[in-house]
């Protein structure tokens, strides 16, 4: 593990593994980097530096923190981190469950955490992604993954959108992201990734907050006609696939 991944560089650069975890699979508030092409990771950091990749929500602190790190990391540090994460194995990390009722949650540590004492509420049109084991997650235990509750019917609706485009509402994802959505060339794999993250990226591309040359083709062809409910369904189905 490179020094920049394990410990970072004081005072400017956080250890990459603190947020993205040593296994590179990340948490709902950030990106999974494991198995991404080296050149793709480097390009995303460059887009953060130039402002071509932003969050639609200025208050989303993990995105702001990543921008700060990207602008201070050296080219050598970025290359070392990209090499490390690209070689890691992608593996099942998120358990997707369709439901109408979910635990009540609150925001803590940039993610949703179940209330104590436990209570439930209707899921509505939301994705509720929470740690399988909060204590282990807070200790950065990268053997403990996440549970994503999604609205009933999401997987069926998402499969239709992802695999057929649903009568030109969007474009079948495999056209670019490859068989099984496991990536193709420099196009990243998206199967088995955090549904919270997938929704944010679809929304950011649709809003223009994410506007690099690589993501621009998605705006008119893939996301322009999608509603938030469509994005939730797509993200739920994609997350349910084996990485």
C-alpha positions in Angstrom: 0.0 0.0 0.0 1.6 3.3 -1.0 2.2 5.9 1.7 -0.4 8.3 0.3 -3.0 5.6 0.6 -2.0 4.4 4.0 -1.1 7.6 5.8 -1.5 10.5 3.4 0.8 13.5 3.7 0.4 16.1 6.5 -1.0 18.6 6.5 -2.7 18.7 3.1 -3.5 15.2 1.9 -5.8 12.7 3.7 -4.9 9.0 3.5 -7.0 7.7 0.6 -7.8 4.5 2.6 -9.5 6.5 5.4 -12.5 7.3 3.2 -12.2 4.7 0.3 -11.0 2.0 2.7 -8.0 -0.3 2.2 -10.1 -2.6 0.0 -11.0 0.4 -2.2 -14.8 -0.4 -2.0 -15.6 2.8 -0.2 -18.7 3.9 1.6 -22.1 5.4 0.5 -20.8 9.0 0.7 -17.8 8.4 -1.6 -16.7 6.3 -4.5 -15.7 2.7 -4.9 -12.2 2.7 -6.5 -11.4 -1.0 -6.5 -10.8 -2.3 -10.0 -11.2 1.0 -11.8 -8.8 1.6 -14.7 -5.7 3.5 -13.6 -6.2 6.1 -16.3 -9.8 6.6 -15.3 -8.9 7.3 -11.6 -6.3 9.8 -12.7 -8.7 11.5 -15.0 -11.3 11.9 -12.2 -8.7 13.6 -10.0 -7.8 15.9 -12.8 -11.5 16.7 -13.4 -11.8 17.6 -9.7 -8.8 19.9 -9.9 -10.1 21.7 -13.0 -13.7 22.0 -11.7 -15.1 19.7 -14.5 -16.4 17.4 -11.8 -18.4 18.8 -8.9 -21.3 17.9 -6.7 -24.8 19.3 -7.4 -25.1 19.8 -3.6 -22.5 22.3 -2.3 -23.1 21.0 1.3 -21.9 17.5 0.4 -18.8 17.7 2.4 -17.1 14.4 1.2 -17.1 15.8 -2.4 -15.7 19.2 -1.1 -13.0 17.3 0.9 -12.0 15.3 -2.1 -11.7 18.4 -4.2 -9.4 19.8 -1.6 -7.2 16.7 -1.6 -7.2 16.5 -5.4 -5.8 20.0 -5.7 -3.0 19.3 -3.3 -1.9 15.8 -4.2 1.1 15.5 -6.5 1.1 13.7 -9.8 3.3 11.0 -8.3 0.9 10.5 -5.4 -2.1 10.3 -7.7 -0.4 7.8 -9.9 0.6 5.7 -6.9 -2.9 5.6 -5.5 -4.5 4.9 -8.9 -2.1 2.0 -9.5 -2.9 0.6 -6.0 -6.7 0.8 -6.3 -6.9 -0.4 -9.9 -5.3 -3.7 -8.9 -7.8 -4.5 -6.1 -10.5 -7.0 -6.6 -14.1 -5.9 -6.9 -16.3 -8.1 -4.7 -19.9 -8.1 -3.3 -20.1 -5.2 -0.8 -23.7 -4.1 -0.8 -26.8 -6.2 0.0 -29.9 -4.8 -1.8 -33.3 -5.4 -0.2 -36.7 -4.3 -1.7 -39.1 -3.2 1.1 -41.9 -0.9 2.0 -40.7 -0.3 5.5 -37.2 0.7 6.7 -35.5 1.5 10.0 -35.7 5.2 10.9 -32.2 6.7 10.4 -30.3 9.9 11.0 -27.1 11.3 9.4 -23.9 10.5 11.3 -20.4 10.5 9.9 -21.7 11.5 6.4 -24.0 8.4 6.2 -27.3 7.1 7.4 -27.3 5.3 10.7 -30.2 3.5 12.4 -31.9 5.3 15.2 -31.7 4.1 18.8 -34.2 3.1 20.1 -35.1 1.3 16.9 -38.2 2.4 15.0 -39.5 2.0 11.5 -41.1 4.2 8.8 -42.3 3.9 5.2 -39.4 4.0 2.7 -41.3 6.2 0.2 -39.2 6.9 -2.9 -35.8 6.7 -1.2 -32.7 4.6 -1.0 -31.7 4.0 2.6 -28.1 2.7 2.6 -26.7 1.9 6.0 -23.8 -0.2 7.5 -24.4 -3.8 8.1 -22.4 -3.3 11.4 -22.0 0.3 12.4 -19.2 -0.3 14.9 -17.1 -2.2 12.4 -17.7 0.4 9.7 -16.7 3.3 12.0 -13.4 1.4 12.7 -12.8 1.3 8.9 -13.1 -2.5 9.0 -13.1 -3.3 5.3 -14.7 -6.7 5.8 -18.0 -5.3 6.8 -20.2 -4.0 4.0 -23.5 -2.1 3.6 -27.2 -2.8 3.3 -29.3 -0.8 0.8 -33.1 -0.7 1.2 -34.8 0.2 -2.0 -38.6 0.7 -2.9 -40.6 -2.3 -3.9 -40.6 -2.9 -7.6 -37.3 -1.0 -8.1 -35.3 -4.0 -9.3 -37.9 -4.9 -12.0 -38.2 -1.3 -13.2 -34.4 -0.8 -13.0 -33.7 -3.9 -15.1 -36.1 -2.6 -17.8 -34.3 0.7 -18.0 -30.8 -0.7 -17.7 -31.2 -3.5 -20.3 -33.6 -2.1 -22.8 -33.6 1.7 -22.3 -37.4 1.5 -22.0 -38.5 2.9 -25.4 -35.7 5.5 -25.8 -36.1 6.8 -22.3 -32.4 6.1 -21.9 -29.7 3.9 -23.4 -29.0 0.3 -22.4 -26.1 0.6 -20.0 -24.1 -2.3 -21.4 -23.6 -0.4 -24.6 -20.8 1.5 -22.9 -20.2 -0.2 -19.6 -19.8 -3.7 -21.1 -21.3 -7.1 -20.5 -22.6 -7.5 -16.9 -21.8 -3.8 -16.5 -18.3 -4.8 -15.4 -16.6 -2.1 -17.5 -15.2 -1.9 -21.0 -11.8 -0.4 -21.7 -11.6 2.9 -20.0 -15.3 3.0 -19.2 -15.8 2.1 -15.5 -17.6 -0.9 -14.1 -20.8 0.0 -12.3 -22.3 -3.4 -11.3 -22.4 -3.9 -7.5 -21.6 -0.2 -6.7 -23.3 1.9 -4.0 -26.8 2.9 -5.2 -26.5 6.2 -3.3 -23.4 7.0 -5.2 -24.9 5.9 -8.6 -27.9 8.3 -8.1 -25.6 11.2 -7.2 -23.6 10.7 -10.3 -26.6 10.4 -12.6 -28.0 13.6 -11.1 -24.7 15.4 -11.2 -24.4 14.6 -14.9 -28.0 15.6 -15.6 -27.5 18.9 -13.8 -24.2 19.7 -15.5 -22.2 19.6 -12.3 -20.2 16.8 -13.7 -19.3 17.9 -17.2 -16.0 16.3 -18.3 -15.6 15.3 -22.0 -16.0 11.6 -20.9 -19.3 12.1 -19.1 -20.8 14.6 -21.5 -22.2 11.9 -23.9 -24.3 10.6 -21.1 -26.1 13.9 -20.6 -28.2 14.0 -23.8 -28.3 10.2 -24.5 -28.6 8.6 -21.1 -29.8 11.0 -18.3 -31.7 13.9 -19.9 -35.2 12.1 -19.7 -34.6 10.4 -16.3 -36.7 11.3 -13.3 -35.4 10.8 -9.8 -37.6 7.7 -9.5 -35.9 6.3 -12.7 -32.5 7.0 -11.2 -33.4 5.2 -8.0 -34.6 2.2 -9.9 -31.5 2.1 -12.1 -29.2 2.4 -9.1 -31.1 -0.3 -7.2 -30.8 -2.8 -10.0 -27.2 -2.0 -10.8 -26.2 -2.3 -7.2 -27.9 -5.7 -7.0 -25.6 -7.1 -9.7 -22.5 -9.1 -9.0 -19.4 -7.0 -9.4 
